[in-house]
């Protein structure tokens, strides 16, 4: 299996590039203990297998296509520091040959639960608390659940905490929590206590379209591999 080039990994991520944590790094003691074999590992396949063994089966069951991609298309996982937080950097070749990378944040950085925490499906709650407190690609808000500390309602994100003016959707903007966005930041994936269990609201220019969370999140994650 080909090792992910650190320069390519950095170039595939927007914003501040990660600092890779190597076996001789001063940041090694900041890593969660289950990540240490990844930091010390010299075989990309073994590093990837160690990382994937940490993922909870419940979330993988919600994302069958991406779960398969993790097993068959991803080529490496590296340890790093980004946003002053330990992370795992997952790398896979996209359909155009360029590297696509996800940032998986240390679950120890979870902090306080975001609003409407009871509306999160249990597999997603377990993932955010025990596997990665945020799993994103491209921007810090795209292609996967963002860090819980960055989850906020559409109203608050728009600087209208009492509600977006002229909002006409059945679900109020104060009760739609942005889980993530698509790559362009145009389409918001939102959770809400006003949705049926297991649903996500796709929000585009004020239109709110409830859908099943698993298939929609699976499709979003896979789309990153098509457009790295």
C-alpha positions as CSV (number, residue, x, y, z in Angstrom):
1,X,0.0,0.0,0.0
2,X,1.3,3.4,-0.9
3,X,2.1,5.8,1.9
4,X,0.4,9.2,1.9
5,X,2.8,12.0,1.1
6,X,2.7,14.7,3.9
7,X,2.9,17.5,1.3
8,X,-0.1,16.1,-0.5
9,X,-2.0,15.7,2.7
10,X,-1.4,19.3,3.6
11,X,-2.4,20.5,0.1
12,X,-5.7,18.6,0.3
13,X,-6.9,20.5,3.3
14,X,-8.1,24.1,3.4
15,X,-6.8,26.5,6.0
16,X,-3.8,25.9,8.3
17,X,-2.0,22.7,7.3
18,X,-1.5,19.9,9.8
19,X,1.7,19.2,11.7
20,X,2.4,15.5,11.3
21,X,3.2,13.7,14.6
22,X,6.1,11.3,14.1
23,X,7.6,8.8,16.6
24,X,10.3,11.4,17.6
25,X,7.8,14.3,17.8
26,X,7.4,16.4,21.0
27,X,3.7,16.2,20.4
28,X,3.6,12.4,20.7
29,X,2.4,12.5,24.3
30,X,-0.6,14.6,23.2
31,X,-2.1,11.7,21.2
32,X,-4.8,9.4,22.6
33,X,-3.2,6.1,23.6
34,X,-5.1,4.1,21.0
35,X,-3.5,6.2,18.3
36,X,0.1,5.5,19.3
37,X,0.5,2.4,17.1
38,X,-0.5,4.6,14.2
39,X,2.1,7.2,15.1
40,X,4.8,4.5,15.4
41,X,3.6,2.4,12.5
42,X,5.7,2.1,9.3
43,X,3.2,0.1,7.3
44,X,0.3,2.3,5.8
45,X,-2.0,-0.7,5.7
46,X,-1.4,-1.5,9.3
47,X,-1.9,2.2,10.3
48,X,-5.2,2.2,8.4
49,X,-6.4,-1.1,10.0
50,X,-5.6,0.3,13.4
51,X,-7.6,3.4,12.8
52,X,-10.6,1.6,11.3
53,X,-10.8,-0.8,14.2
54,X,-11.7,2.2,16.4
55,X,-14.9,3.0,14.4
56,X,-18.1,2.0,16.0
57,X,-20.0,-0.6,13.9
58,X,-23.3,1.3,14.3
59,X,-22.0,4.3,12.3
60,X,-20.4,2.1,9.7
61,X,-23.8,0.4,9.3
62,X,-25.4,3.7,8.5
63,X,-22.7,4.4,5.8
64,X,-22.3,1.2,3.8
65,X,-20.7,2.7,0.7
66,X,-18.3,4.9,2.7
67,X,-17.5,2.0,5.0
68,X,-16.6,0.0,2.0
69,X,-14.5,2.8,0.7
70,X,-12.6,3.1,4.0
71,X,-11.7,-0.6,3.7
72,X,-10.8,-0.6,-0.1
73,X,-10.0,2.9,-1.3
74,X,-8.2,4.6,1.5
75,X,-4.4,4.2,1.5
76,X,-3.1,5.6,4.7
77,X,-3.8,7.3,8.1
78,X,-1.3,9.6,9.7
79,X,-1.3,11.3,13.1
80,X,-1.1,15.1,13.3
81,X,-2.0,18.3,15.1
82,X,-4.4,20.8,13.6
83,X,-6.3,23.6,15.2
84,X,-4.2,22.8,18.3
85,X,-5.9,19.4,18.5
86,X,-4.6,15.9,17.9
87,X,-6.1,14.4,14.7
88,X,-6.0,11.4,12.4
89,X,-5.5,12.3,8.8
90,X,-7.2,9.8,6.4
91,X,-6.1,9.8,2.8
92,X,-7.7,8.3,-0.3
93,X,-7.2,8.8,-4.0
94,X,-10.1,10.6,-5.5
95,X,-11.7,9.7,-8.9
96,X,-9.5,12.3,-10.6
97,X,-6.3,10.9,-9.1
98,X,-5.8,13.7,-6.6
99,X,-5.6,12.9,-2.9
100,X,-8.7,13.4,-0.8
101,X,-8.2,13.8,3.0
102,X,-10.4,13.8,6.1
103,X,-9.5,15.2,9.5
104,X,-10.7,13.1,12.4
105,X,-10.5,15.0,15.7
106,X,-9.5,13.6,19.0
107,X,-12.7,12.4,20.8
108,X,-11.2,13.9,24.0
109,X,-11.9,17.4,22.5
110,X,-15.7,16.8,22.4
111,X,-16.5,19.3,25.1
112,X,-20.1,20.1,26.0
113,X,-22.8,18.4,23.9
114,X,-24.2,20.6,21.1
115,X,-27.8,21.8,21.1
116,X,-30.5,19.2,20.4
117,X,-28.1,16.4,21.4
118,X,-31.0,14.0,22.0
119,X,-31.9,14.4,18.3
120,X,-28.6,12.8,17.2
121,X,-28.9,9.1,16.2
122,X,-27.2,7.0,18.8
123,X,-24.5,5.7,16.4
124,X,-23.5,9.3,15.5
125,X,-23.4,10.2,19.2
126,X,-21.2,7.3,20.0
127,X,-18.9,8.2,17.0
128,X,-18.5,11.8,18.1
129,X,-17.8,10.9,21.8
130,X,-15.5,7.9,21.3
131,X,-14.0,7.9,17.7
132,X,-13.8,11.4,16.3
133,X,-15.2,14.6,17.7
134,X,-15.6,15.9,14.1
135,X,-14.7,14.2,10.8
136,X,-14.4,16.7,8.0
137,X,-12.7,17.2,4.6
138,X,-11.8,20.3,2.6
139,X,-13.1,23.1,4.9
140,X,-13.7,22.6,8.6
141,X,-17.5,22.4,7.9
142,X,-17.7,20.1,4.9
143,X,-18.1,16.4,4.0
144,X,-18.8,15.0,7.4
145,X,-20.0,15.9,10.9
146,X,-18.2,19.0,12.2
147,X,-16.6,19.4,15.6
148,X,-19.4,19.6,18.2
149,X,-18.0,23.0,19.3
150,X,-18.8,24.3,15.8
151,X,-22.3,23.0,15.6
152,X,-24.9,25.8,15.8
153,X,-28.4,26.6,14.6
154,X,-28.9,28.2,11.2
155,X,-30.3,31.2,13.1
156,X,-27.2,31.7,15.2
157,X,-24.9,31.0,12.2
158,X,-26.7,33.8,10.3
159,X,-26.4,36.2,13.3
160,X,-30.2,36.2,13.8
161,X,-30.4,34.3,17.1
162,X,-34.2,34.9,17.4
163,X,-34.8,33.5,13.9
164,X,-33.9,34.4,10.3
165,X,-36.3,37.1,9.0
166,X,-38.9,35.9,6.5
167,X,-38.2,32.2,7.3
168,X,-41.2,30.3,6.0
169,X,-40.2,26.6,6.4
170,X,-42.2,24.4,8.8
171,X,-39.1,24.0,11.0
172,X,-37.9,27.2,12.5
173,X,-34.3,28.3,11.8
174,X,-33.7,28.3,15.6
175,X,-34.4,24.6,15.7
176,X,-32.2,23.5,12.8
177,X,-28.7,22.5,13.9
178,X,-26.1,22.5,11.2
179,X,-24.3,19.1,11.2
180,X,-22.2,19.9,8.1
181,X,-22.3,21.4,4.7
182,X,-21.6,20.2,1.2
183,X,-18.3,21.2,-0.4
184,X,-19.6,24.6,-1.6
185,X,-21.2,25.5,1.7
186,X,-24.5,25.9,-0.2
187,X,-26.4,22.9,1.2
188,X,-26.7,22.5,4.9
189,X,-27.3,19.2,6.6
190,X,-29.3,19.8,9.8
191,X,-30.6,17.9,12.8
192,X,-33.7,19.0,14.7
193,X,-36.0,17.8,17.5
194,X,-38.8,18.5,15.0
195,X,-37.7,15.8,12.6
196,X,-38.6,12.1,12.8
197,X,-35.9,10.0,14.5
198,X,-33.0,9.2,12.1
199,X,-33.8,12.0,9.8
200,X,-31.7,15.0,8.6
201,X,-33.0,18.2,7.0
202,X,-31.4,19.2,3.7
203,X,-31.6,23.0,3.8
204,X,-31.1,25.1,0.6
205,X,-32.0,28.7,0.4
206,X,-34.7,28.4,3.0
207,X,-36.2,25.2,1.6
208,X,-36.1,22.3,4.2
209,X,-36.3,18.7,2.8
210,X,-36.3,16.0,5.5
211,X,-34.5,12.8,4.5
212,X,-33.0,9.7,6.1
213,X,-29.7,10.6,7.7
214,X,-27.7,7.5,6.8
215,X,-28.1,7.5,3.0
216,X,-27.7,11.3,2.8
217,X,-24.5,11.3,4.9
218,X,-23.2,8.3,3.0
219,X,-23.8,10.1,-0.3
220,X,-22.1,13.3,0.9
221,X,-19.0,11.5,2.1
222,X,-18.7,9.6,-1.2
223,X,-19.1,12.8,-3.2
224,X,-15.8,14.0,-1.7
225,X,-14.1,11.2,-3.5
226,X,-15.6,12.3,-6.7
227,X,-14.6,15.9,-6.2
228,X,-11.4,16.1,-4.2
